[in-house]
Amino acid sequence: MDARVKPSPSPLQALDLSAWMDERLGAVERALSSWVTSDAPAGLDHGAPAELVQAMRYAVLDGGKRLRPLLVMAASEALHGHSVAALRAACAVELIHAYSLVHDDMPCMDNDVLRRGKPTVHVAFGEATALLAGDALQALAFELLTPDNDAQLPAAMQARLCRLLARAAGSSGMAGGQAIDLASVGCALSEKQLRDMHELKTGALLKGSVMMGAASGQTTLAQWQALEDYGAAIGLAFQVVDDILDVTADSETLGKTAGKDAAAEKPTYVSVLGLERSRAYARELLGQALHALERAALPHDGALRALADMVVNRSN
């Protein structure tokens, strides 16, 4: 794919991305705030410990790009999908992402002190509470995907969404990629090895977000495969741009510690390809994502196109 490929102007012009995002992000934020709570579930006499819930809310609310929920909702809307399923899936994938950040920041892993412009959870609440908050957020994600009322979310769709999320987050997805990342500190990786790692560590959950949105609707096999290709390209592009920003932006802009990958001797796209080749690769991946959407031929793919452009051209 030509690295000079640019997004098609017509879908982007037809969609007010800012307004579209504001409406969806508002719905996600309200839903997360209502679900990450100390209230006791039906049939139980007591809820979760207050400090644990406080740490969970600190980890997940009032911060972050919310790209994964947006991808869920954009894919669902492109297919006229089940709106309740889309909102629950959007919140579930954000809970998984938040839990992963809580654990990644801990001293036994990346040992970071800044996340989303504020102290990391283990700094604010202690390591034990941070560990449990991450565990609880992960469990809550799957609880959201399995409501008691099948009329609210059909059982077959519940199972499919759970499987997609578990695969994206597990040993052959995000957790597996993080394990490779930790084992690669100080090592020289080839471009293929770096790509393989990031397709799991970062890409799997972003791709999974797209596919969970798709699973809330109906697709042909060709459309499903095209959306998988779109999600894979966006997932990798996000990491490439993250690596670029790690060396070109400051901590205040990023909301996390800038330059930490280089300081930790972690292999990145910039260290393997160089800055300019990394930028060209991000543009190439954008072209691949847009080409995949052309193959999918969805009637309302403007949000998916705009989000792809945002991922590659973001500044934080």
Protein Blocks (a to p, Z undefined) as FASTA:
>chain_A
ZZkbccdfklmmmpcfklmmmmmmmmmmmmmmmmmccbdcehiabdcdfklmmmmmmmmg
opajklmmmmmmmmmmmnopafklmmmmmmmmmmmmmmmmmmmmpmklnopabeghiacf
klmnojklmmmmmmmmmmmmmmmmmcfblmlocfklmmmmmmmmmmmmmmmlmmmmmmmm
mmmgoiacdfklmmmmmmmmmmmmmmmmmmmmmmmmccdfklmmmmmmmmmmmmmmmmmm
mmmmmmmccfklnopaehklmmnopacfklmnommlmmmmmmmmmmmmmmmmmmnopabl
mlmmmmmmmmmmpcZZ
